[in-house]
Amino acid sequence: MKIIIAGAGEVGFHLAKLLSYESQDITLIDNNRDNLVYADTHLDIRTIKGDATSISILKEANVKHVDLVIGVTSSESTNITVCVLAKQLGAKRTIARISNTEFLENKEELGFVKFGIDELISPEALAAAEIALLLNQSAFSDSYEFENGALIMIGLDLSRTAMFVGKTVKEAAAIFPKLNFVPIAIQRFGTQYTLIPRGDTQFKEGDQVYFVTTRDGVEVLYKLTGKVKHSIKNIMILGGSKIGRKTARDLSRNNFNVKLIESDREKAFDLADELPQVLVINSDGRNVELLEEENIHDMDAFIAVTGNSETNIMTCLVAKSKSVKKTIALVENMDYFQLSHSIGIDTLINKKLLAANNIFRYIRKGEVVAMTKLNNMNAELLEFIVKASSQVCDKKIKDIDFPRSAIIGGIIRNGEGLIALGDFYIKAGDRIVVCCLPRSINKVEKLFL
């Protein structure tokens, strides 16, 4: 696939890195020579220094033969312009990164497709949505919904009290035959090795496990894993960034009690005017005495979304020490994901990863309608639509030549989520949720072409 990425900043470089690992034909355009030099020396891609809104630069990048153009510069207007120009010059598909979430909310009315923009991506809106979902599933470290919750992916750490610790997947299934969930990925405590579970795979204390379940199965998982669903009502947000602002606005609209701490005086006053239902405090959130004065011990959740990853991590640790039930930290460094479970923070989120996940589904072959990468794991979760021509169509699951490093997590048929076993018969129109390791992605994609 031929792809142009406009913007070699954090999101652009991260996307280029992930795509280059998959041998995609990538051209990266940026005005900043330093950004390009680093990308050029670290990645197997082509780089062009220049303005991505320049028609001559786009022609130099051979835009008329390109499958996808992704505008992810720091300028919203630049990204929109790049996509409009690229579509006019022959690009098949375009995606623009935006920061104004009003564009997303009024996408159909404004008709961006008519201008030549196929998709709009807002990392800030994706992060705010991720935070809301994590607060809803408060005991879990990661969560993702398919088809408005017909199937739900949840991630958690198995504690000693989990009822199936010490049992194999097959033994657990025999003891709890009516359970409507399936384990799709496991990472052993203290390792970085991702395992796709089979019948003889044993659950162990400390495992980080991802399950796919139906909405009814979530409550059962709470009981079996010994997790407690905390009632979340009082929330403290550190940082009046775009993510902090949108998260505070969305949560206050849903009747949460929200306090937002912002150190910049002018920004704090603007936020107070913009968010009348939110208590905005102008102070340094790193000050532990201030947090105590603002009754941090009464908070159900603490969300740190400043521009500094270390500040976010440290303040979440402070919140955890004050018995706050749920802590979420925004981090820029992907390496910090390896630390989250060992240092005691419930969840780390990363804008680059959220944006990349959202964009990746346009690159996957087959009819991929949703995709996410599992936090801290080397695995992807993809939702395919089965076509009449697909190899899996009109077959039982057990008769499909499915790679060992992939597993079907569930199936959505007519809007209903189903946990399907070997005798399940797949039909055209079914939506299949598959978890797979990178080495099996190509083989899985071919099954759904």
C-alpha positions as CSV (number, residue, x, y, z in Angstrom):
1,M,0.0,0.0,0.0
2,K,1.4,3.4,-1.0
3,I,0.9,6.0,1.8
4,I,1.8,9.6,2.3
5,I,2.0,11.0,5.8
6,A,2.1,14.8,6.1
7,G,3.7,15.8,9.4
8,A,6.7,14.1,11.1
9,G,5.7,15.1,14.6
10,E,4.8,12.6,17.4
11,V,1.7,11.0,15.7
12,G,3.2,11.1,12.2
13,F,6.5,9.5,13.2
14,H,4.8,6.9,15.3
15,L,2.5,6.0,12.4
16,A,5.4,5.9,10.0
17,K,7.3,3.6,12.4
18,L,4.4,1.2,12.8
19,L,3.7,1.1,9.1
20,S,7.3,0.7,8.0
21,Y,7.5,-2.4,10.2
22,E,4.8,-3.9,8.0
23,S,6.7,-3.1,4.7
24,Q,4.2,-0.4,3.6
25,D,5.5,2.1,1.0
26,I,5.7,5.2,3.1
27,T,6.5,8.8,2.1
28,L,6.9,11.2,5.1
29,I,6.6,15.0,4.4
30,D,7.6,17.7,6.8
31,N,9.1,21.3,6.9
32,N,11.4,20.4,9.8
33,R,14.7,18.9,8.6
34,D,15.6,17.6,12.1
35,N,12.4,15.5,12.3
36,L,13.0,14.0,8.9
37,V,16.7,13.2,9.6
38,Y,15.7,11.2,12.6
39,A,13.0,9.4,10.7
40,D,15.3,8.8,7.7
41,T,18.0,7.2,9.8
42,H,15.7,5.1,12.0
43,L,13.0,4.0,9.5
44,D,12.8,2.3,6.1
45,I,10.8,5.1,4.5
46,R,11.1,7.9,2.0
47,T,11.3,11.5,3.3
48,I,10.6,14.8,1.6
49,K,11.4,18.2,3.1
50,G,8.8,20.8,2.2
51,D,5.3,22.2,2.7
52,A,2.8,19.3,2.3
53,T,0.2,21.9,1.0
54,S,2.5,22.6,-2.0
55,I,1.2,21.0,-5.1
56,S,4.7,20.4,-6.5
57,I,5.7,18.6,-3.2
58,L,2.6,16.4,-3.5
59,K,3.4,15.6,-7.1
60,E,7.0,14.8,-6.1
61,A,5.5,12.3,-3.6
62,N,3.6,10.8,-6.6
63,V,0.3,11.5,-5.0
64,K,-1.8,10.4,-8.0
65,H,-0.7,6.8,-7.4
66,V,-1.2,6.9,-3.6
67,D,-3.7,4.7,-1.8
68,L,-3.9,6.8,1.4
69,V,-2.9,10.4,2.5
70,I,-2.8,11.1,6.2
71,G,-2.6,14.7,7.4
72,V,-1.2,14.7,10.9
73,T,0.7,18.0,11.2
74,S,0.1,20.2,14.3
75,S,-2.0,22.5,12.1
76,E,-5.6,21.5,11.6
77,S,-6.0,23.8,8.6
78,T,-2.9,22.4,7.0
79,N,-4.2,18.8,7.4
80,I,-7.5,19.7,5.9
81,T,-5.8,21.5,3.0
82,V,-3.4,18.6,2.3
83,C,-6.3,16.1,2.1
84,V,-8.4,18.3,-0.2
85,L,-5.5,18.9,-2.6
86,A,-4.4,15.2,-2.5
87,K,-7.9,14.0,-3.4
88,Q,-8.1,16.4,-6.3
89,L,-4.6,15.2,-7.5
90,G,-5.7,11.5,-7.5
91,A,-5.2,10.1,-4.0
92,K,-7.7,7.3,-3.3
93,R,-8.4,8.0,0.3
94,T,-7.6,10.8,2.8
95,I,-7.6,11.2,6.6
96,A,-7.1,14.5,8.4
97,R,-6.1,15.0,12.0
98,I,-8.2,17.8,13.6
99,S,-8.3,19.4,17.1
100,N,-11.7,21.1,16.8
101,T,-14.1,18.4,17.9
102,E,-17.0,20.5,16.6
103,F,-16.0,19.2,13.1
104,L,-16.5,15.6,14.3
105,E,-19.8,16.4,15.9
106,N,-21.1,18.0,12.7
107,K,-19.3,15.9,10.2
108,E,-22.3,14.8,8.2
109,E,-23.9,18.2,8.1
110,L,-20.6,19.9,6.9
111,G,-20.1,17.2,4.2
112,F,-16.3,16.8,4.5
113,V,-16.4,13.9,2.0
114,K,-17.6,16.3,-0.7
115,F,-14.4,18.4,-0.1
116,G,-12.2,15.3,-0.5
117,I,-11.7,14.3,3.2
118,D,-12.8,10.7,3.9
119,E,-12.2,10.6,7.6
120,L,-11.5,13.0,10.5
121,I,-9.3,11.9,13.4
122,S,-9.1,13.8,16.7
123,P,-6.5,12.2,19.2
124,E,-7.9,14.5,21.9
125,A,-11.5,13.3,21.3
126,L,-10.3,9.6,21.1
127,A,-8.5,10.1,24.5
128,A,-11.5,11.7,26.1
129,A,-13.7,8.8,24.9
130,E,-11.2,6.3,26.1
131,I,-11.2,7.9,29.6
132,A,-15.0,7.8,29.7
133,L,-15.0,4.1,28.8
134,L,-12.4,3.3,31.4
135,L,-14.4,5.1,34.1
136,N,-17.4,3.1,33.1
137,Q,-15.5,-0.2,33.5
138,S,-13.7,1.1,36.7
139,A,-12.1,-2.1,37.8
140,F,-10.4,-2.9,34.5
141,S,-7.1,-1.6,33.1
142,D,-8.2,-1.4,29.5
143,S,-11.5,-1.5,27.6
144,Y,-12.9,-1.3,24.1
145,E,-16.4,-1.6,22.7
146,F,-17.5,-3.1,19.4
147,E,-20.8,-2.1,17.8
148,N,-21.9,0.1,20.7
149,G,-21.2,-2.6,23.3
150,A,-22.5,-5.7,21.5
151,L,-19.1,-7.1,22.3
152,I,-16.7,-5.6,24.8
153,M,-12.9,-6.2,25.2
154,I,-11.6,-5.8,28.7
155,G,-8.1,-6.1,30.2
156,L,-7.2,-6.9,33.8
157,D,-4.6,-8.4,36.1
158,L,-5.5,-11.7,37.7
159,S,-5.3,-11.5,41.5
160,R,-4.9,-14.5,43.8
161,T,-8.7,-14.4,44.5
162,A,-9.7,-14.9,40.8
163,M,-11.6,-18.2,40.7
164,F,-9.8,-19.7,37.6
165,V,-6.2,-19.0,38.7
166,G,-4.4,-22.3,38.5
167,K,-6.8,-23.8,36.0
168,T,-6.4,-24.2,32.3
169,V,-8.8,-22.5,29.8
170,K,-10.4,-25.9,29.1
171,E,-10.8,-26.7,32.9
172,A,-12.3,-23.2,33.5
173,A,-14.8,-23.7,30.6
174,A,-15.9,-27.0,32.1
175,I,-16.4,-25.6,35.6
176,F,-18.3,-22.5,34.3
177,P,-20.0,-23.8,31.1
178,K,-22.5,-21.0,30.7
179,L,-19.9,-18.2,30.8
180,N,-20.2,-15.7,27.9
181,F,-16.6,-14.6,27.5
182,V,-13.4,-15.9,26.0
183,P,-9.7,-15.1,26.9
184,I,-7.9,-13.7,23.8
185,A,-4.5,-12.7,25.0
186,I,-2.2,-13.2,28.1
187,Q,1.0,-11.7,29.2
188,R,2.7,-13.4,32.1
189,F,3.8,-11.3,35.1
190,G,7.3,-9.9,34.7
191,T,7.6,-10.8,31.0
192,Q,6.9,-9.0,27.7
193,Y,5.8,-12.1,25.9
194,T,2.2,-12.1,24.5
195,L,0.4,-15.4,24.4
196,I,-2.7,-16.4,22.5
197,P,-4.4,-18.8,24.9
198,R,-5.4,-22.3,23.9
199,G,-7.3,-25.0,25.8
200,D,-4.2,-26.2,27.7
201,T,-3.1,-22.6,28.6
202,Q,-3.1,-22.2,32.4
203,F,-4.2,-19.0,34.1
204,K,-1.6,-17.8,36.7
205,E,-1.7,-15.2,39.4
206,G,-0.4,-11.8,38.1
207,D,-1.3,-12.6,34.5
208,Q,-2.5,-9.6,32.5
209,V,-5.4,-11.1,30.6
210,Y,-7.7,-9.7,27.9
211,F,-11.2,-11.1,27.4
212,V,-13.9,-10.5,24.9
213,T,-17.3,-10.7,26.4
214,T,-20.9,-9.7,25.9
215,R,-22.5,-6.9,28.0
216,D,-24.0,-9.5,30.4
217,G,-20.6,-11.2,30.8
218,V,-19.0,-8.1,32.2
219,E,-20.7,-8.4,35.6
220,V,-19.8,-12.2,35.7
221,L,-16.2,-11.3,35.1
222,Y,-16.2,-8.9,38.0
223,K,-17.3,-11.7,40.3
224,L,-15.0,-14.4,38.9
225,T,-11.8,-12.2,38.9
226,G,-12.5,-10.8,42.4
227,K,-12.7,-7.3,41.0
228,V,-15.0,-4.7,42.5
229,K,-16.9,-2.3,40.3
230,H,-16.5,1.1,42.1
231,S,-19.1,3.7,41.8
232,I,-17.5,6.7,40.2
233,K,-19.0,10.1,41.0
234,N,-16.3,12.6,42.1
235,I,-13.5,13.2,39.6
236,M,-10.4,15.3,39.8
237,I,-8.6,16.2,36.5
238,L,-5.1,17.6,36.4
239,G,-4.4,19.8,33.3
240,G,-6.6,22.0,31.2
241,S,-5.2,20.7,27.9
242,K,-7.5,19.9,25.0
243,I,-8.0,16.4,26.5
244,G,-8.6,17.8,30.0
245,R,-11.1,20.4,28.7
246,K,-13.1,17.8,26.6
247,T,-13.0,15.2,29.3
248,A,-14.3,17.7,31.9
249,R,-17.0,18.9,29.6
250,D,-18.2,15.4,28.7
251,L,-18.1,14.1,32.3
252,S,-19.9,17.2,33.7
253,R,-22.6,16.8,31.1
254,N,-23.1,13.2,32.4
255,N,-23.7,14.5,35.9
256,F,-20.2,13.7,37.4
257,N,-18.8,16.1,39.9
258,V,-15.6,17.4,38.3
259,K,-12.7,19.4,39.7
260,L,-10.1,20.6,37.2
261,I,-6.7,21.9,38.3
262,E,-4.8,24.2,35.8
263,S,-1.6,26.1,36.7
264,D,-1.9,28.7,34.0
265,R,-4.0,31.6,35.4
266,E,-5.4,32.9,32.1
267,K,-6.2,29.4,30.8
268,A,-7.9,28.6,34.2
269,F,-10.2,31.7,33.9
270,D,-11.1,30.8,30.3
271,L,-11.9,27.2,31.4
272,A,-14.1,28.5,34.2
273,D,-16.1,30.6,31.8
274,E,-16.3,27.8,29.3
275,L,-17.2,25.0,31.8
276,P,-19.7,26.5,34.3
277,Q,-20.5,23.0,35.7
278,V,-16.9,22.3,36.5
279,L,-15.0,23.6,39.5
280,V,-11.8,25.0,38.0
281,I,-8.8,25.6,40.4
282,N,-5.9,27.8,39.4
283,S,-2.9,26.1,41.1
284,D,0.0,23.7,40.8
285,G,-1.4,20.2,40.9
286,R,2.0,18.8,41.9
287,N,1.5,20.4,45.3
288,V,0.5,17.6,47.6
289,E,-0.9,20.0,50.2
290,L,-3.2,21.6,47.6
291,L,-4.5,18.2,46.6
292,E,-5.2,17.4,50.2
293,E,-7.0,20.8,50.6
294,E,-9.1,19.9,47.6
295,N,-10.1,16.6,49.3
296,I,-8.3,14.3,47.0
297,H,-9.1,11.5,49.4
298,D,-12.8,11.9,48.6
299,M,-12.2,11.5,44.9
300,D,-13.3,8.3,43.1
301,A,-11.0,8.9,40.1
302,F,-7.9,11.0,39.3
303,I,-7.1,11.8,35.7
304,A,-3.7,13.5,34.9
305,V,-3.5,14.9,31.4
306,T,-0.9,17.7,31.5
307,G,1.7,18.0,28.8
308,N,4.3,16.3,31.0
309,S,4.2,12.5,31.3
310,E,6.3,12.4,34.5
311,T,4.0,14.9,36.2
312,N,1.0,12.8,35.2
313,I,2.6,9.6,36.5
314,M,3.8,11.1,39.8
315,T,0.5,12.8,40.6
316,C,-1.4,9.6,39.9
317,L,0.9,7.8,42.4
318,V,0.1,10.5,44.9
319,A,-3.6,10.0,44.3
320,K,-3.2,6.3,44.6
321,S,-1.5,6.8,48.0
322,K,-4.5,8.8,49.1
323,S,-6.8,5.8,48.3
324,V,-8.3,7.1,45.1
325,K,-9.9,4.1,43.4
326,K,-9.1,4.8,39.7
327,T,-6.1,6.6,38.3
328,I,-5.5,7.4,34.6
329,A,-2.3,9.1,33.3
330,L,-1.6,10.5,29.9
331,V,1.9,9.6,28.7
332,E,3.9,10.3,25.6
333,N,6.6,7.8,26.0
334,M,5.5,4.4,24.8
335,D,8.1,2.7,27.0
336,Y,6.2,3.8,30.1
337,F,3.5,1.2,29.2
338,Q,5.8,-1.5,30.5
339,L,5.9,0.2,33.9
340,S,2.2,0.9,34.5
341,H,1.3,-2.4,36.2
342,S,4.4,-2.6,38.3
343,I,4.2,1.0,39.7
344,G,0.6,0.9,40.6
345,I,-1.2,3.2,38.2
346,D,-4.5,1.7,36.9
347,T,-4.2,2.9,33.3
348,L,-1.9,4.8,31.0
349,I,-3.2,6.3,27.8
350,N,-1.3,7.6,24.8
351,K,-2.7,9.9,22.1
352,K,-0.3,8.5,19.4
353,L,-1.4,5.0,20.0
354,L,-5.1,5.9,20.0
355,A,-4.7,7.8,16.7
356,A,-2.6,5.1,15.2
357,N,-5.2,2.4,16.1
358,N,-8.0,4.4,14.5
359,I,-6.0,5.0,11.3
360,F,-4.7,1.4,11.1
361,R,-8.1,0.0,10.2
362,Y,-8.0,1.8,6.9
363,I,-4.7,0.1,6.1
364,R,-5.8,-3.5,6.9
365,K,-7.0,-5.7,4.1
366,G,-10.5,-7.2,4.1
367,E,-13.5,-5.4,5.4
368,V,-12.1,-4.1,8.7
369,V,-14.5,-1.9,10.5
370,A,-12.8,-1.5,13.9
371,M,-9.3,-2.1,15.3
372,T,-7.4,-1.6,18.5
373,K,-3.9,-2.6,19.8
374,L,-3.8,-4.1,23.2
375,N,-2.1,-1.9,25.7
376,N,1.3,-3.3,26.7
377,M,0.9,-6.2,24.4
378,N,2.2,-7.2,20.9
379,A,-1.3,-8.0,19.6
380,E,-4.1,-6.5,17.6
381,L,-7.9,-6.8,17.9
382,L,-9.7,-6.5,14.5
383,E,-13.3,-6.6,13.6
384,F,-14.0,-8.0,10.1
385,I,-17.2,-8.1,8.1
386,V,-17.6,-11.5,6.4
387,K,-18.3,-11.2,2.7
388,A,-19.9,-14.0,0.6
389,S,-16.5,-14.4,-1.1
390,S,-14.6,-14.7,2.2
391,Q,-12.9,-18.1,2.9
392,V,-14.5,-18.2,6.3
393,C,-18.1,-17.8,4.9
394,D,-20.4,-20.8,5.2
395,K,-18.0,-22.7,7.4
396,K,-17.8,-23.9,11.0
397,I,-15.1,-22.2,13.1
398,K,-13.4,-25.6,13.7
399,D,-13.1,-26.2,10.0
400,I,-11.3,-22.9,9.2
401,D,-7.5,-23.1,8.8
402,F,-6.9,-20.4,11.4
403,P,-3.3,-19.7,12.5
404,R,-2.3,-20.8,16.0
405,S,-1.2,-17.2,16.9
406,A,-4.8,-15.9,16.3
407,I,-8.1,-16.5,17.9
408,I,-11.8,-15.5,17.3
409,G,-13.0,-13.6,20.3
410,G,-16.6,-13.2,19.3
411,I,-19.2,-12.7,16.6
412,I,-21.8,-10.0,16.1
413,R,-24.8,-11.1,14.1
414,N,-27.8,-8.8,13.6
415,G,-26.5,-6.4,16.3
416,E,-26.2,-9.2,18.9
417,G,-22.8,-10.2,20.4
418,L,-22.1,-13.9,20.5
419,I,-19.3,-15.9,22.1
420,A,-18.8,-18.5,19.4
421,L,-17.2,-22.0,19.8
422,G,-16.0,-24.5,17.3
423,D,-19.4,-25.6,16.0
424,F,-20.5,-22.1,15.2
425,Y,-21.5,-21.6,11.5
426,I,-20.3,-18.3,10.0
427,K,-22.5,-16.5,7.5
428,A,-22.1,-13.5,5.2
429,G,-22.7,-10.3,7.0
430,D,-21.3,-11.6,10.4
431,R,-18.9,-9.3,12.1
432,I,-16.0,-11.3,13.5
433,V,-13.7,-10.0,16.2
434,V,-10.2,-11.5,15.9
435,C,-7.2,-11.2,18.2
436,C,-3.8,-11.9,16.5
437,L,-0.1,-11.5,16.9
438,P,1.7,-9.5,14.1
439,R,3.1,-12.6,12.4
440,S,-0.4,-13.9,11.7
441,I,-2.1,-10.7,10.5
442,N,-1.5,-11.3,6.8
443,K,-2.9,-14.8,6.9
444,V,-6.0,-13.7,8.9
445,E,-6.6,-10.8,6.5
446,K,-6.6,-13.2,3.5
447,L,-9.3,-15.3,5.2
448,F,-11.7,-12.3,5.0
449,L,-10.9,-11.0,1.6
